[in-house]
Amino acid sequence: MRGRSLHIQALVVAGVSALIAAMLAFGPSPSAVAASPNAPCNSPSAQVVSCHFSNAITDPDFCGTGKAVDGTFDGRFTVPLVPNGPVGSWNNSEAHEVLTNPATGATVLIHSAYRFTSTLISGDPSGVHTIQGVFKGDAETIRDSHGGVIARDAGNLVVEATFNGDEFVSAEIVSDRGGHSLFANGDCGVLVPALGLT
């Protein structure tokens, strides 16, 4: 299962917890989520923690095609230990992912490098509440094996998500400056043909 449209809930839920947000802010790829839960982390100061993790997986039913795709993932994130200022939580992250169709050798490269912030804008976190998530930077760039850009989400994206406690209710894109069609529509529509899975 792959694609931002399928993972929009997970991305926005991540805004509730700075650490979870940091883990998912690399992008919604299964390999990012499946990366080692014991990622090596360090705390360069009493205020921030930095983590690095990588993994290799095979998705046996990539984007619901019934075909396998191999993936490798390498990512880093930095997240504050204590919320600071008007922003409830933030993280800076960068990730590199390589997806390969083992049947044909077709490969795509995915890169992301951006800051994610989340702020409680209304309600009580234990009841109905709304969180505003802001993504700034290169949310996802998909390239062919020679480096040519296939698709790209970049710029500033503002999403408001409503929850009832920890339960996701709804999400709405409030502002999209730069173009985030992959976030809105998912990336399967781009990745499936690029990997020769059609």
N, C-alpha and C positions, 0 to 999 in steps of 0.2 A: 504494500500500500504506500503510495507516494503522491505528493502534490499538496500544495498549500491549501487548496480548497478543502481537502480532506482533513487537514491538520490545523485549520484556523482556530478551532476550539482549543487545541493543545497549546498553540502559540499564545493565545490571549490568557488562558488560565495561567500560563507561565508568569504573566505579569504580577500575579498575586505573591509569588515567592521569588525573591531575587536570585536565589541559587538555581531554582528550576528554570527561571527565565534565562539565566546565563547558559544553562545546558541546552535549551531549545533555541536560543537566539541565533545559533549557527544556521538555522534553517530547519525545516520540518522533516528532513530526511530520516528514514528509519535508522540509518547508520549513525546519525548524530544522537538519536535517542537511545540507540542500543550500545553506544560507546561504553567503555568500562565504567561501572558505577564507582569504582575505587580510583578515579582519576587522580594522578599525582598533583597535589596542590601545595602551594606555599603562601605564606602571608608576609609580603615584603614590608608591611607596616601593620600596626594594630587596626588600621582602618579598612584594608583591602585584602582580598584573597585572589590569587591567580592560579588557574588550573590548565593542564594540558592533557588531552586524551586522544587516542586513536584506536581504530578498530578495522577489521575486514569482515564483511558478511556476504552471504548470497541470499538474495530475495528470490524465492522460487516462483512467485506470482507477481512480478513487477508490474505495477499500475493495473492489476487485474487482467493482464494479457495471458496468464498461464505459462509465461516463459520466464526463465531464470536470468537474473542479472547479478554480476559480481560487483561489489563496491568496496572501496577503501576510503577511510575518513581520517583526517587529522585536524584537530581544532584546539583553540586556546580561548579562554575567557578570563576577564577580570571583573570582580563584583565586590561592592562594599559590604563590610560586615554589619554596618549600622546605617540605616537610611539617613540621608543628609539633605537638608534644605527642603524646598517645596516638592521635590521628586521623591516618591515613596521608595523606589528602587531603580537601579540602573545596572547595566553591564556593557562592557566592550568585548566584542568577540571577533574572531577570524577563523575561517575554516576552509579547507581544501578537500574536495571529494572527487574520486574518479570512479565512474560507472562503466562497466564493460559487458557487452553481450558475448558470453563465452562461445556461442554458436557461430558468430561471424567475426568477432574481434572488434566490432564497432565500439568506439569509446567516446565518452563525453567527460569534460572537466567542469566542475562546479566550484565557484569561489564566492565567499561572502565575507564582508568586513564592515561591521556597523555597530552603532550604539543603540541600545534599547533602553527606554525609560518607561516606568509605569507610575501612575499617580491615581490615588483614590479621589474621584471627583464628586461623588455623592453616595449617601447611604451609610449603612453600618456593615463592616466586613463579615459579621456573623449572620446578617440577614441579606435583604436585597440591597445591592450596591452596584455602582458603575466605576470601572477603572478605565483610564485613558492610557493607551500604549502608544509610544512614539518610536518609530524606527528611522534612524538617520544614517545614510551611507549606502554601501553596495549590499543590498539585501540578498541578491542572488544573481550571479552572472554564469550562464551556461555557454561553454565553448566546445567546438569540435576538437578532435585530436591535434589539429594543426594550429589551434589558437584562435580560429575565427569565431566571432560572437554569433551564437544562435538566438539567444534571448537574454534580456537583462531587466532586473528591477533595481532601480537606484533612486536616490533622492530622499525626500522626507515623506513618511506615511504615518497618519494618525488614525488609530482605531479605538473606538469606544466599545467596551464589552460590559454586559450586565450579568451579574451572578446572583444566585440566592445561596448565601453561604459559600461553599466551595463548588456548588453546582452551576455549570455554565447555562445561561439563558439565551443570550443573543449577542451578536457583534455587528458593528456597522463601521464602514470606512468613512471617516469624517473628512479627511483631506488626503489627497494624493498628489504630491508635487514631485514630478520626475518620471512617473509611470511605474506602476506595480501590478501589471496584468498577471504575472505569475502568482503573486500573493492572492489576488482576487479569483483567478480561474484555475489555479493549480498548474503544476509543471508537467504533468503526464502528457498533455497534448503536444508538448515540445519534445520531451525525452523519448517517448515511444518511437516516433519516426526517426529521431536522431540515432537511436540505438538499433534501428532496423528491425523493430518488433512488430511492424504493421503487417 
